[in-house]
Amino acid sequence: MKSLILQTATRALLPLLLLFSLFILLRGHNEPGGGFIGGLLAAGGLSLYTLAYDARAALRLVRIDPRVLIGIGLLASAVSGCVALFKGLPFATGVWGAKPVPGIGKVSTVLLFDVGVYVVVLGTTLLIILTLANPEEEL
């Protein structure tokens, strides 16, 4: 049986960890932080959920296969680099939007790249954690 105290604490901490990971992601293209650290924070929160409940419950919570997350993140990162090519600039040159978005600032390809890294790190870490937590079953 899993610990009731850990389960209760996880229900309170998981939303806070996910919200903080998004904060770190969004501030990362202007200040320290970004997709890698934000993805690790989100994966840490979901790892805590895996410890409190089990791997199947965590996979039901995420609702997307971690391998699909990795592919989506790689695609987003690749697209962020190709945007500059359409403007006649070298690959992966930062391109910014004209108007700032409240709370985020100017949206750019740098942010899209960070989101891709966030999703890749989240998917990779989840795949490792869920495989280690439930090695006899395939995810």
N, C-alpha and C positions, 0 to 999 in steps of 0.2 A: 504494500500500500504506500502511496506517495504521501509526503508530508502536507498536512492541511495548512500549516503555517507558510510553507513555501508556495503553495498554490494561491493562497490569499495575497501574499506579498507580490507574486508574479502578476496577478490580475491588476494590481495597482501600479506596478512598475513598468509593465510592458507598454502601455500607451505613452508614458512619460519618456521612455527610451526611444520609441519610434518618433515622437514629436521632436525630441532633441536631435536625433539623427537627421531629420529634415532641416532643422535649423542650421546644423553644421554643414549640410550639403549646400544650402542656399547662400550661406555667407562665404563659402569656400572659394568662389571665383573672384572675390574682392579682398578677402582676408584669410588668415590661416584656417584650414579646415578643408572641406571639399568632399568629393565623391568617395574616396577611399576610407577616410575616417568615418564618414556618415554611414557608409555601407557596413563597416565593422560594428558600429554602434547598433544598427538595426539587427544585424545577425547575432550580436550578443544578447539582445532582448529576446529574440526568437530562440536562441540556445537556452536561455533561462526558462522559457516556456517549455522547451523539450525536456529539461530536467524536472520541472514541476509536474508535467503530465506525461507525455510520451511522444515518440517520433511521429506516430500517426496523427495525433492531435495537432501537433505543430504543422504538419503538412496540410491538414484540413484548414487550419487557420490561414496559411499562406495562399492556398487554393491554386497555386501555379507550381508546376514542376520546376525545381531549381535549375535543371538543364535548359528549360525554356527561358528562364530569367537570364541565364548566361548569354544565350543567343540574342535576346532582346537588347541587352546591355552592349554587346559587341556591335550590333547593328546601329544602335544610337551613336556610339563613339565613331564608327566609320562614317555615318552620315554627317556628323559634325565636322569631320575633316573634309568631306567632299563639297560642302556648301561653298567654301572659298574657291574651289575650282570653277564653279559656275559664275563667279564674279571676276574671273581672270586672275586670281591670286594663287600663290603656292598652297599646296595641300596643308590643311590644319592651321591656316592663318585665322586668327580670331576675327569674326564678323559680328558687329553689334547692331541691335535694332535701333530705330530712331527715337522712340519714346520709352521712358522708364515705366516699369510696372510697379505699382505701390507694393512695398514690402520686399521686393526682389531687386529692384534696380533695372538697369538695362539688360534685356534678354539677349543672349549671345550664343555663338557656337561653343564658347568655353563652358557655359552652363550646360548645354546639351552633352558635351563631352563628360562633364562631371556627373551628370545623371546616368550616362552609360557606365561609367566606372562604378558608381554607387550600385547599380543593378547587377553588374558582373561580380563585384565583391560580395554582395548579398547572396546571389545564387551560388557562387563557389563555396562560400563559408557554410551556407545551409546544406549543400550537398555533402560536404565533409562531415558536419555535425550529425545530420540525420542518418548518414551511412554508418557512422561510428555508434550511434545510439541504437540502431536496429540492423546489425550486420547480416542477419540471416534472411531478411526480406529485401527484395529489390524495390526501390522507390518508384 
